[in-house]
Amino acid sequence: MPILHLVLFRFKLDNNNPAITSDEQNQQITSACNSFLELKEKCVNPETMEPYLLDVRGGKDCSPEGIQGGITHAFVVEFAGESDRDYYLKHDPAHLAFVEMVGNIVEKVQVIDFVPGKF
């Protein structure tokens, strides 16, 4: 049964450091987002050496509702099942490297996993 992994980010904005421009911050955020999307090819099953993420999508918030709570970017990763999701979270070197890379520029992360239609 497929599992959807919803990841929400609020990136840090360093307005107190004049050495970092908003252009530099935007480049860091864009690079981080592109790196997240690249996980679809970089995350491979250790036995088959084939990519195992069924889908990875994401983007910048564009909601006019104003109830984002500071969240600025959202991503959805689709797994075939729990074993793929668990490997991704605990062991996948590409995912673990991504988590380490964005640690300095992310202020808040929220994650929710769900099985579509299962309540």
ZIGIJO-V867361 format. One record per residue. N is the residue number from 1. PHI is phi in whole degrees, -180 to 180 (* if undefined). D_LAST is the distance of its C-alpha to the last C-alpha in Angstrom with 1 decimal. Layout:
BEGIN
N|PHI|D_LAST / N|PHI|D_LAST
END
This chain:
BEGIN
1|*|13.8 / 2|-65|14.1 / 3|-122|13.0 / 4|-101|13.6 / 5|-115|15.6 / 6|-95|16.2 / 7|-120|19.6 / 8|-118|21.2 / 9|-120|24.9 / 10|-121|27.5 / 11|-83|30.9 / 12|-70|33.9 / 13|-118|36.6 / 14|-96|39.9 / 15|-77|42.0 / 16|-93|44.3 / 17|-112|45.6 / 18|-66|48.2 / 19|-75|48.4 / 20|-109|45.0 / 21|-87|44.9 / 22|-65|41.9 / 23|-63|42.7 / 24|-65|42.4 / 25|-63|39.1 / 26|-62|37.8 / 27|-65|39.1 / 28|-63|37.3 / 29|-65|34.0 / 30|-61|34.5 / 31|-63|35.5 / 32|-63|32.4 / 33|-65|30.1 / 34|-63|32.1 / 35|-63|31.9 / 36|-62|28.1 / 37|-63|28.1 / 38|-69|30.7 / 39|-59|28.5 / 40|-57|27.3 / 41|-93|30.8 / 42|-81|31.7 / 43|-84|28.9 / 44|-123|30.1 / 45|-67|29.3 / 46|-66|32.1 / 47|-89|32.9 / 48|-93|32.9 / 49|60|33.8 / 50|-109|31.6 / 51|-58|29.1 / 52|-120|25.5 / 53|-77|23.4 / 54|-70|22.2 / 55|-161|22.2 / 56|-139|23.0 / 57|-135|23.2 / 58|-178|24.0 / 59|178|26.3 / 60|-86|27.7 / 61|-57|26.1 / 62|-137|27.5 / 63|-75|25.5 / 64|-86|27.9 / 65|-72|25.6 / 66|75|27.0 / 67|-120|23.9 / 68|-77|23.5 / 69|62|24.7 / 70|90|27.1 / 71|-67|24.8 / 72|-115|27.0 / 73|-141|25.4 / 74|-135|22.1 / 75|-137|21.4 / 76|-127|18.7 / 77|-114|19.3 / 78|-110|17.8 / 79|-113|18.2 / 80|-69|18.4 / 81|-175|16.7 / 82|-63|16.8 / 83|-64|20.6 / 84|-66|21.4 / 85|-61|19.2 / 86|-66|20.8 / 87|-62|24.3 / 88|-56|23.9 / 89|-71|23.1 / 90|-105|25.7 / 91|-132|28.4 / 92|-65|28.7 / 93|-62|32.0 / 94|-67|31.3 / 95|-67|28.1 / 96|-63|29.8 / 97|-67|32.9 / 98|-63|30.8 / 99|-58|29.3 / 100|-65|32.8 / 101|-63|34.3 / 102|-86|32.1 / 103|-54|32.3 / 104|-84|35.3 / 105|-114|34.1 / 106|-101|30.6 / 107|-89|30.3 / 108|-148|26.6 / 109|-130|23.7 / 110|-124|20.0 / 111|-134|17.5 / 112|-135|13.7 / 113|-109|12.3 / 114|-153|9.0 / 115|-98|8.3 / 116|-54|8.4 / 117|80|6.3 / 118|-99|3.8 / 119|-117|0.0
END
